[in-house]
Amino acid sequence: MSRKITLPPYLTAGASSRLHHAFLVRFHDAASRQEEDAIIESEIRRAKEVLSVKAQSTAKIAETLNILLQVGMMRHECETRMDFALVSALQLAERGLSIRERRVGYLYLAEMMPLNHEMGLLMINTIYKDLSSPKVSEIMLALGAIINLPSSDLSPAVTPILSSKTLIRHKTPAVRQRTLEALIVLNLKSGPRDLEDIIRPRSFPLPMSRLVKLLRTEEDQSVLAVVLRAIRETLSNAAHRINEEAEGKYLLQQVLEVASKIDLKREGILALEFLRLLRELVDQSGLCEEDLLVAVSSWIEEELKDVERYDGWAAAFLLETCILLPKLGQPRSTTYSLIISILSMILLPTSSGSTSSVPPPNSHILALRCLLALPHHLWDGQLREAEMNVIMEGLNGPDSTIRRLTLNLLFQLSPELLDISFTNLINSLRTLTDLSLPLGATDDVPLKQKLVIGIDETARRALEVLEVQAESTEQAENSTKGDRFGMAVVQLIAAVGEAKGRDDQSVWEEGLRRVMETVRTHPRDFAEALTSSIFNNPNEDKDPSLMVLRASTACGYIRDTQGVAHSLLEDLPEAKTSVQESIIASLVSLIAKGVESAPVVEGLRVTAARGGKYIRKASSALRLHSKWLTRKQRCQQAIAIIEQDLVDQVMASTKSTSLSDVLNALSTIHDSTLKQGFPLPKPSASFTSVTAKSPPISASQLRYDVYDLPKALRSKELPRRNSRDDNSMSPPAGQYAAILSAADFAALTAESSYGETNVSPVLTDKLADPFNTEAFGASHQYT
């Protein structure tokens, strides 16, 4: 009877040793996260003890480092440093008895040692010795270490041997490939060039003539792709400059000649590298000769023909082609015709030509990016109505990437199209028709909550239109763009407030955050023009969102500080507590810029006093009394800071000019001032008179039971605020934003209760017209 052979458990578990397997078993049997952390900490302590033993065996060191690598991937807390094992890893990489042990040492250094670490100097001798070894495995170890841990100290030591014929022309393709990759990592910088690269251009140890020779003689396609990348990086980093037109023509001819000999349809990455190198050569030298123009166009057409699906490398090749074609001057018309036909096929994946067919999101994005890369006069009028309808439907989609790309494309056609889009979204908010819903709004959502979600989503999309306009490369001054952006934001905030009703005093936090992000990413004159525009529009409705926006922009971007302070003091008494804190922070920052402090101090005292009168008229006295204390304390903090001449100290201690940083600095300086014995400011006469006339409420007068509701509201449920999830997700093909239908509107207005929503009771009274069943995009067909 044959005996059944069973493998040890540690081998079937994927562990490198029995000790490693024991650690994994203990870790996975842990009952809680705290127990997992305790197991990891004990394993780290054990590793320190093992590695601290002198003359420890290399096998034991390799086993311990393997477990530490596992610990580094599985631990929850990263406070414990793992660099105690770097010395042992370096010794193992140098003196390991087997290639496996040495590979573990190099791997630990690559994973755990920071770039430009001082221990990198100790690696140079080990790496140089391995590069000089006749064994391919040791050479590959050293090359991998160079690629993973490049440093300025390592480059001059190993570049001579890397650029030698021994490695550049090594018989093993993997060695040749990794050698070129190591030279690129050490000597060239990926990404855009900075000022230092312009002043002191980088150098590459291999001259262009040698790279071209490698291009012509290399037979392995993986190595050839790295050669193409090396030539492109050398040109983009200005390590080699094309000074003569003849040199540029020669390089183009060599690249096209090599490309024509290879079946690139089977090697997508290689085809992509050829195209990227052609684009870099055209950028560096230009392309004027007709024969080269025809050769490039013919090669592109040959590669794009007969491609069944444009995804993966084929999609990248198509996009790179659309970026390259405008730089070729006047390529053949057949090339553009082929591109347009491919984009039509992507936009309409079915052959029926139905306008309702929608491409998958990735294909939709690819088509939009390709159209954006091409001059609009080349495709405007060439696409059929069906394709343009698909493009316009992107405005109604739940995918924000598709919406933004569509808006950019429409802006390229005509900036007025974005104005029309914004106007229609504003009208939707004002009339509560054609409100768009995000993808997560299901049919079982209560109708009143669905209305609130629709208002938020429509406002979000209107703000997207303004952001695209602000980010555009339109030939207009920043001040003009800022003024226009500010007026539109005020219009949008007013429309949102009108849609939610005056009883809703919530602040549109997401919208204000995005507006301030737009302000911070633009030049100073844009922000100043936007701030002036916001303050030039009167806040007659005392919208809390507009109050916060005025305070935020005045805190960092304003010239007429005196007039702005007057406007903020007018907003201060009417605002709720959280908004008042923002205004107070802005006023403190304006005093640092030279605003007269006396009116500000008086306004703060009046605000605290008016808060006391308001409390005694309210029904929910306890809750509002707490807010009054907060308001009073914040006003007293600001008054103390102003009267003690500590405003400059507050502004000097802020991390930025944002309202939250100013408030934090104000509280910090105020608390430290009190500890030093500075007295609090005495209340003004007006504040004293108000508090004297209104004695505090005694304990016997306070009611702790529930107040009786008014008769009109006894049968109705009070509104409760709910949270909305704002996570965006890429939709499946063909699904677009829902629109509130006429049936939804009828059911909405038929309800007598307010439901579980934060809609104001006045909201339903404002609804006069039924919801339009047509989507926004359907009313704006491309003509």
ZAMARGU-4260 file (C-alpha; in steps of 0.2 Angstrom, whole numbers, plus 5000, padded with zeros to 4 digits):
<rodrens>
0) 5000/5000/5000 | 5007/5017/4995 | 5011/5029/5008 | 5002/5046/5006 | 5015/5061/5006
5) 5009/5076/5015 | 5017/5093/5015 | 5022/5102/5031 | 5008/5115/5036 | 5020/5129/5035
10) 5023/5126/5017 | 5005/5125/5012 | 5002/5141/5022 | 5014/5151/5011 | 5026/5154/5026
15) 5045/5154/5023 | 5049/5144/5039 | 5040/5135/5054 | 5043/5151/5065 | 5035/5161/5052
20) 5020/5149/5051 | 5019/5150/5070 | 5018/5169/5070 | 5004/5169/5056 | 4994/5156/5066
25) 4995/5166/5082 | 4991/5182/5072 | 4975/5175/5063 | 4969/5167/5079 | 4969/5184/5088
30) 4952/5189/5094 | 4954/5208/5093 | 4964/5221/5085 | 4972/5225/5102 | 4978/5207/5103
35) 4985/5208/5085 | 4995/5223/5090 | 5001/5214/5106 | 5007/5199/5095 | 5016/5211/5083
40) 5024/5220/5097 | 5030/5204/5105 | 5037/5198/5088 | 5047/5214/5085 | 5054/5213/5103
45) 5059/5195/5098 | 5067/5200/5082 | 5077/5214/5091 | 5084/5200/5103 | 5088/5189/5088
50) 5097/5202/5078 | 5107/5209/5093 | 5116/5192/5095 | 5134/5193/5089 | 5139/5181/5075
55) 5121/5176/5072 | 5119/5164/5058 | 5113/5171/5041 | 5099/5159/5040 | 5092/5165/5056
60) 5094/5183/5051 | 5085/5179/5034 | 5071/5171/5044 | 5069/5185/5055 | 5069/5198/5041
65) 5056/5188/5032 | 5044/5189/5047 | 5048/5208/5050 | 5043/5211/5032 | 5026/5202/5035
70) 5024/5212/5051 | 5027/5228/5041 | 5012/5224/5030 | 5001/5218/5044 | 5003/5230/5058
75) 4990/5243/5063 | 5001/5255/5072 | 5017/5262/5064 | 5025/5271/5079 | 5038/5257/5082
80) 5052/5260/5071 | 5059/5246/5060 | 5076/5253/5055 | 5084/5243/5069 | 5086/5229/5057
85) 5094/5239/5043 | 5112/5235/5048 | 5108/5216/5049 | 5099/5217/5032 | 5115/5226/5024
90) 5126/5212/5031 | 5115/5199/5025 | 5114/5207/5007 | 5133/5207/5007 | 5138/5190/5016
95) 5123/5179/5013 | 5127/5161/5010 | 5115/5159/4996 | 5107/5170/4983 | 5090/5168/4992
100) 5097/5175/5008 | 5105/5189/4999 | 5089/5193/4990 | 5080/5194/5007 | 5093/5207/5013
105) 5091/5218/4998 | 5072/5216/4999 | 5072/5222/5017 | 5083/5237/5012 | 5072/5242/4997
110) 5056/5241/5008 | 5061/5249/5024 | 5076/5260/5021 | 5071/5278/5016 | 5078/5287/5001
115) 5095/5295/5003 | 5097/5287/5020 | 5115/5288/5027 | 5116/5269/5026 | 5116/5270/5008
120) 5134/5275/5008 | 5138/5258/5015 | 5129/5249/5001 | 5140/5256/4987 | 5154/5244/4989
125) 5142/5229/4990 | 5132/5235/4975 | 5148/5238/4965 | 5155/5221/4969 | 5139/5213/4963
130) 5139/5223/4947 | 5157/5216/4944 | 5152/5198/4947 | 5151/5186/4932 | 5135/5178/4939
135) 5119/5185/4932 | 5109/5183/4948 | 5121/5194/4958 | 5121/5207/4944 | 5102/5207/4944
140) 5102/5209/4963 | 5113/5225/4962 | 5103/5232/4948 | 5087/5230/4958 | 5094/5238/4973
145) 5099/5253/4962 | 5082/5255/4954 | 5073/5254/4971 | 5086/5265/4981 | 5093/5278/4970
150) 5104/5291/4978 | 5115/5306/4973 | 5130/5297/4982 | 5127/5281/4972 | 5126/5288/4955
155) 5145/5293/4952 | 5151/5277/4960 | 5141/5265/4949 | 5137/5275/4933 | 5154/5271/4924
160) 5151/5252/4926 | 5133/5253/4921 | 5138/5262/4905 | 5151/5250/4901 | 5149/5238/4886
165) 5150/5223/4899 | 5132/5227/4905 | 5125/5237/4890 | 5129/5223/4878 | 5127/5209/4891
170) 5121/5192/4883 | 5106/5192/4895 | 5091/5203/4889 | 5086/5206/4907 | 5103/5213/4912
175) 5103/5225/4897 | 5085/5230/4902 | 5088/5233/4920 | 5105/5242/4916 | 5096/5255/4906
180) 5082/5257/4919 | 5096/5260/4932 | 5104/5273/4921 | 5088/5282/4919 | 5083/5282/4937
185) 5100/5288/4943 | 5103/5302/4929 | 5086/5307/4923 | 5071/5315/4931 | 5053/5309/4926
190) 5039/5322/4925 | 5039/5341/4921 | 5055/5351/4922 | 5058/5364/4935 | 5069/5379/4936
195) 5084/5370/4943 | 5083/5358/4927 | 5083/5373/4916 | 5098/5382/4925 | 5108/5366/4927
200) 5102/5353/4914 | 5104/5335/4918 | 5117/5324/4909 | 5115/5306/4903 | 5131/5295/4902
205) 5126/5287/4885 | 5127/5299/4870 | 5113/5300/4858 | 5123/5292/4844 | 5125/5277/4856
210) 5107/5276/4860 | 5102/5277/4842 | 5114/5262/4838 | 5106/5252/4852 | 5089/5256/4844
215) 5094/5249/4828 | 5103/5234/4834 | 5092/5228/4849 | 5081/5213/4845 | 5073/5210/4862
220) 5057/5220/4862 | 5057/5223/4881 | 5074/5230/4880 | 5069/5240/4865 | 5055/5248/4875
225) 5067/5254/4888 | 5079/5261/4874 | 5065/5271/4867 | 5061/5278/4885 | 5079/5282/4887
230) 5079/5293/4871 | 5063/5301/4876 | 5069/5305/4894 | 5085/5312/4888 | 5076/5324/4876
235) 5063/5329/4889 | 5076/5332/4903 | 5087/5343/4891 | 5101/5330/4893 | 5103/5331/4874
240) 5097/5346/4863 | 5092/5345/4845 | 5101/5361/4838 | 5099/5357/4819 | 5084/5352/4809
245) 5094/5339/4800 | 5097/5330/4817 | 5079/5330/4821 | 5075/5323/4804 | 5088/5309/4806
250) 5081/5304/4822 | 5063/5304/4816 | 5068/5293/4801 | 5077/5281/4812 | 5062/5279/4824
255) 5050/5276/4809 | 5062/5264/4801 | 5063/5253/4817 | 5044/5255/4820 | 5040/5249/4803
260) 5049/5233/4805 | 5040/5227/4820 | 5022/5220/4822 | 5017/5232/4835 | 4999/5226/4837
265) 5005/5212/4847 | 5017/5223/4857 | 5005/5237/4863 | 5017/5245/4876 | 5031/5245/4863
270) 5019/5254/4851 | 5015/5267/4864 | 5033/5270/4867 | 5036/5273/4849 | 5022/5286/4848
275) 5027/5295/4864 | 5045/5296/4857 | 5038/5303/4840 | 5028/5316/4850 | 5044/5322/4860
280) 5054/5323/4844 | 5041/5334/4836 | 5040/5345/4851 | 5059/5347/4851 | 5063/5349/4832
285) 5046/5351/4823 | 5041/5342/4807 | 5040/5352/4791 | 5045/5340/4777 | 5030/5332/4767
290) 5038/5315/4766 | 5040/5313/4785 | 5023/5320/4788 | 5016/5307/4776 | 5026/5293/4784
295) 5021/5297/4802 | 5002/5298/4796 | 5003/5282/4787 | 5011/5273/4802 | 4998/5279/4813
300) 4984/5274/4802 | 4992/5257/4800 | 4992/5254/4819 | 4975/5260/4822 | 4967/5250/4808
305) 4958/5234/4812 | 4958/5236/4831 | 4943/5228/4838 | 4942/5236/4855 | 4949/5252/4861
310) 4954/5248/4879 | 4971/5245/4888 | 4985/5250/4877 | 4974/5253/4862 | 4965/5267/4871
315) 4981/5275/4877 | 4988/5274/4859 | 4972/5282/4852 | 4974/5296/4865 | 4992/5299/4862
320) 4988/5300/4843 | 4975/5314/4846 | 4988/5323/4856 | 5001/5321/4843 | 4991/5325/4827
325) 4988/5344/4830 | 5007/5346/4832 | 5010/5339/4814 | 5004/5354/4806 | 4993/5347/4792
330) 4993/5328/4792 | 4983/5318/4779 | 4964/5321/4779 | 4962/5302/4779 | 4970/5301/4796
335) 4958/5313/4804 | 4943/5304/4795 | 4949/5288/4803 | 4950/5296/4820 | 4933/5303/4819
340) 4926/5286/4813 | 4934/5278/4828 | 4927/5290/4840 | 4910/5288/4833 | 4911/5270/4835
345) 4916/5272/4854 | 4902/5285/4857 | 4889/5273/4849 | 4894/5256/4853 | 4879/5248/4844
350) 4876/5248/4826 | 4858/5254/4827 | 4863/5272/4828 | 4850/5274/4842 | 4852/5290/4852
355) 4848/5281/4868 | 4863/5270/4868 | 4877/5276/4880 | 4895/5270/4880 | 4903/5263/4896
360) 4910/5276/4907 | 4928/5272/4903 | 4925/5273/4884 | 4914/5289/4886 | 4929/5297/4895
365) 4941/5291/4882 | 4931/5299/4868 | 4929/5315/4877 | 4948/5317/4881 | 4952/5313/4863
370) 4940/5326/4857 | 4947/5339/4869 | 4965/5335/4862 | 4959/5338/4844 | 4956/5356/4837
375) 4937/5358/4838 | 4936/5364/4820 | 4942/5346/4815 | 4927/5337/4822 | 4914/5351/4824
380) 4901/5346/4810 | 4909/5330/4807 | 4900/5320/4821 | 4882/5316/4818 | 4868/5321/4828
385) 4867/5304/4837 | 4885/5306/4843 | 4882/5324/4849 | 4867/5318/4859 | 4877/5306/4868
390) 4890/5319/4872 | 4876/5331/4878 | 4869/5317/4889 | 4885/5318/4899 | 4879/5333/4907
395) 4865/5323/4916 | 4876/5309/4921 | 4880/5305/4939 | 4899/5303/4935 | 4907/5320/4939
400) 4922/5316/4928 | 4911/5314/4912 | 4901/5330/4917 | 4917/5340/4919 | 4925/5334/4902
405) 4908/5338/4893 | 4908/5355/4900 | 4926/5358/4895 | 4922/5352/4877 | 4907/5363/4876
410) 4917/5378/4882 | 4929/5374/4868 | 4915/5375/4856 | 4907/5391/4863 | 4909/5398/4881
415) 4891/5404/4879 | 4885/5386/4881 | 4891/5385/4899 | 4882/5401/4903 | 4866/5393/4896
420) 4869/5377/4906 | 4872/5387/4922 | 4856/5397/4919 | 4845/5382/4916 | 4852/5374/4933
425) 4848/5390/4942 | 4830/5390/4935 | 4828/5372/4940 | 4832/5378/4958 | 4821/5392/4958
430) 4806/5383/4950 | 4810/5366/4958 | 4809/5358/4941 | 4821/5346/4932 | 4831/5343/4948
435) 4844/5330/4946 | 4847/5316/4958 | 4863/5307/4961 | 4865/5289/4958 | 4863/5284/4976
440) 4845/5291/4977 | 4834/5275/4976 | 4815/5275/4973 | 4812/5270/4991 | 4818/5287/4997
445) 4804/5298/5004 | 4799/5311/4992 | 4802/5326/5003 | 4820/5320/5006 | 4822/5316/4988
450) 4818/5335/4985 | 4831/5340/4997 | 4844/5328/4989 | 4839/5335/4971 | 4842/5353/4977
455) 4859/5349/4984 | 4864/5339/4968 | 4858/5352/4956 | 4867/5366/4966 | 4883/5355/4965
460) 4882/5353/4947 | 4879/5372/4944 | 4895/5375/4954 | 4904/5363/4943 | 4900/5374/4928
465) 4907/5389/4937 | 4923/5379/4942 | 4926/5374/4924 | 4924/5392/4918 | 4936/5397/4931
470) 4949/5384/4926 | 4947/5387/4908 | 4962/5394/4898 | 4951/5408/4891 | 4961/5424/4886
475) 4954/5435/4899 | 4961/5444/4914 | 4961/5436/4931 | 4951/5450/4938 | 4938/5449/4925
480) 4936/5430/4928 | 4936/5433/4947 | 4922/5446/4946 | 4912/5435/4935 | 4914/5420/4946
485) 4909/5430/4962 | 4893/5436/4954 | 4888/5419/4949 | 4892/5411/4966 | 4881/5425/4974
490) 4867/5420/4962 | 4869/5402/4965 | 4869/5404/4984 | 4853/5415/4983 | 4845/5401/4972
495) 4849/5388/4984 | 4842/5398/4999 | 4826/5401/4989 | 4824/5383/4985 | 4826/5377/5003
500) 4816/5391/5010 | 4820/5405/5022 | 4816/5395/5038 | 4831/5384/5033 | 4846/5393/5041
505) 4859/5379/5037 | 4875/5384/5029 | 4880/5376/5012 | 4896/5369/5018 | 4901/5359/5003
510) 4898/5373/4991 | 4908/5386/5002 | 4922/5373/5004 | 4924/5371/4985 | 4922/5390/4982
515) 4937/5393/4994 | 4947/5379/4985 | 4944/5388/4969 | 4950/5404/4976 | 4966/5397/4984
520) 4971/5389/4967 | 4970/5405/4957 | 4981/5421/4957 | 4979/5435/4970 | 4970/5447/4958
525) 4957/5433/4954 | 4953/5431/4973 | 4953/5450/4976 | 4940/5453/4961 | 4929/5439/4968
530) 4929/5446/4985 | 4925/5463/4979 | 4911/5456/4968 | 4903/5447/4983 | 4903/5462/4994
535) 4896/5473/4980 | 4881/5462/4980 | 4870/5466/4995 | 4865/5452/5006 | 4847/5458/5009
540) 4840/5441/5014 | 4854/5438/5026 | 4858/5422/5019 | 4870/5412/5031 | 4880/5404/5017
545) 4883/5421/5010 | 4888/5428/5027 | 4901/5414/5029 | 4908/5417/5012 | 4910/5435/5014
550) 4919/5432/5031 | 4930/5419/5023 | 4935/5430/5008 | 4937/5446/5018 | 4949/5436/5030
555) 4962/5435/5016 | 4958/5443/5000 | 4952/5461/5001 | 4958/5479/4998 | 4944/5490/5004
560) 4945/5484/5022 | 4935/5498/5030 | 4920/5496/5019 | 4921/5477/5021 | 4922/5479/5040
565) 4906/5490/5040 | 4897/5476/5029 | 4902/5462/5041 | 4896/5472/5056 | 4879/5474/5048
570) 4879/5455/5046 | 4885/5451/5064 | 4869/5454/5074 | 4857/5445/5062 | 4868/5429/5060
575) 4867/5413/5070 | 4880/5409/5083 | 4891/5398/5072 | 4891/5411/5058 | 4894/5425/5070
580) 4910/5416/5075 | 4916/5417/5057 | 4912/5435/5056 | 4921/5439/5072 | 4937/5430/5066
585) 4936/5440/5050 | 4934/5456/5059 | 4949/5452/5070 | 4960/5449/5054 | 4954/5465/5047
590) 4959/5475/5062 | 4977/5468/5059 | 4976/5476/5042 | 4972/5493/5048 | 4953/5494/5051
595) 4948/5505/5066 | 4945/5495/5081 | 4932/5506/5090 | 4917/5502/5079 | 4921/5484/5079
600) 4922/5483/5098 | 4905/5492/5100 | 4898/5480/5087 | 4903/5465/5097 | 4896/5472/5113
605) 4879/5476/5105 | 4879/5459/5097 | 4881/5451/5115 | 4867/5462/5122 | 4855/5458/5108
610) 4858/5440/5111 | 4852/5442/5128 | 4836/5450/5123 | 4833/5437/5110 | 4834/5423/5123
615) 4820/5429/5133 | 4808/5430/5118 | 4812/5412/5113 | 4802/5396/5118 | 4817/5384/5120
620) 4826/5395/5133 | 4838/5382/5139 | 4845/5378/5122 | 4847/5396/5116 | 4854/5401/5133
625) 4868/5390/5129 | 4871/5398/5112 | 4870/5415/5120 | 4884/5410/5132 | 4894/5404/5118
630) 4891/5421/5108 | 4895/5431/5123 | 4911/5422/5127 | 4917/5423/5109 | 4913/5442/5109
635) 4922/5445/5125 | 4937/5435/5119 | 4938/5446/5104 | 4936/5462/5114 | 4950/5457/5126
640) 4961/5453/5112 | 4958/5470/5103 | 4959/5481/5119 | 4975/5472/5124 | 4983/5476/5107
645) 4986/5457/5104 | 4978/5457/5087 | 4995/5456/5078 | 5001/5442/5090 | 4985/5432/5085
650) 4988/5434/5067 | 5007/5430/5069 | 5002/5413/5077 | 4990/5408/5064 | 4995/5394/5052
655) 4985/5402/5038 | 4972/5416/5035 | 4957/5403/5036 | 4944/5407/5048 | 4946/5391/5059
660) 4965/5395/5061 | 4961/5413/5066 | 4948/5407/5079 | 4960/5394/5086 | 4974/5407/5088
665) 4961/5419/5095 | 4956/5407/5109 | 4975/5402/5112 | 4981/5420/5114 | 4966/5424/5125
670) 4969/5410/5137 | 4987/5413/5139 | 4983/5432/5142 | 4971/5427/5156 | 4985/5417/5164
675) 4996/5432/5164 | 4983/5442/5173 | 4975/5453/5160 | 4958/5458/5165 | 4943/5455/5155
680) 4935/5470/5146 | 4920/5478/5156 | 4903/5478/5147 | 4897/5493/5139 | 4883/5504/5145
685) 4871/5497/5132 | 4875/5479/5138 | 4873/5484/5156 | 4856/5492/5153 | 4849/5477/5144
690) 4854/5464/5156 | 4848/5475/5171 | 4830/5477/5163 | 4830/5458/5160 | 4833/5448/5176
695) 4839/5431/5174 | 4826/5417/5174 | 4824/5408/5191 | 4825/5389/5193 | 4806/5389/5197
700) 4802/5397/5181 | 4811/5385/5170 | 4801/5372/5161 | 4809/5355/5159 | 4794/5346/5151
705) 4790/5346/5133 | 4781/5362/5126 | 4764/5360/5118 | 4765/5362/5100 | 4754/5375/5091
710) 4738/5368/5085 | 4743/5370/5067 | 4758/5358/5070 | 4750/5345/5082 | 4746/5333/5069
715) 4762/5335/5060 | 4779/5328/5063 | 4793/5340/5066 | 4807/5340/5053 | 4823/5331/5057
720) 4839/5333/5049 | 4846/5319/5040 | 4864/5315/5034 | 4867/5314/5015 | 4881/5303/5008
725) 4891/5313/4996 | 4902/5298/4990 | 4904/5298/4971 | 4905/5282/4961 | 4907/5278/4943
730) 4890/5272/4936 | 4887/5257/4926 | 4884/5260/4907 | 4868/5268/4902 | 4863/5274/4920
735) 4861/5293/4922 | 4854/5304/4935 | 4836/5303/4939 | 4824/5318/4937 | 4809/5321/4949
740) 4794/5316/4939 | 4777/5324/4938 | 4770/5309/4948 | 4783/5312/4962 | 4777/5330/4962
745) 4759/5326/4964 | 4762/5314/4978 | 4774/5326/4986 | 4761/5340/4986 | 4747/5328/4991
750) 4756/5324/5008 | 4750/5334/5023 | 4765/5329/5034 | 4782/5335/5033 | 4790/5318/5034
755) 4808/5314/5040 | 4817/5328/5031 | 4825/5345/5034 | 4813/5354/5021 | 4806/5370/5028
760) 4787/5370/5030 | 4787/5385/5018 | 4795/5374/5004 | 4779/5365/4999 | 4769/5381/4998
765) 4781/5388/4986 | 4779/5374/4973 | 4767/5380/4960 | 4772/5371/4944 | 4773/5352/4941
770) 4790/5345/4938 | 4795/5345/4920 | 4798/5327/4915 | 4811/5331/4902 | 4829/5330/4907
775) 4840/5345/4906 | 4851/5339/4892 | 4836/5334/4881 | 4831/5352/4880 | 4849/5357/4873
780) 4852/5346/4858 | 4867/5351/4848 | 4863/5360/4832
</rodrens>
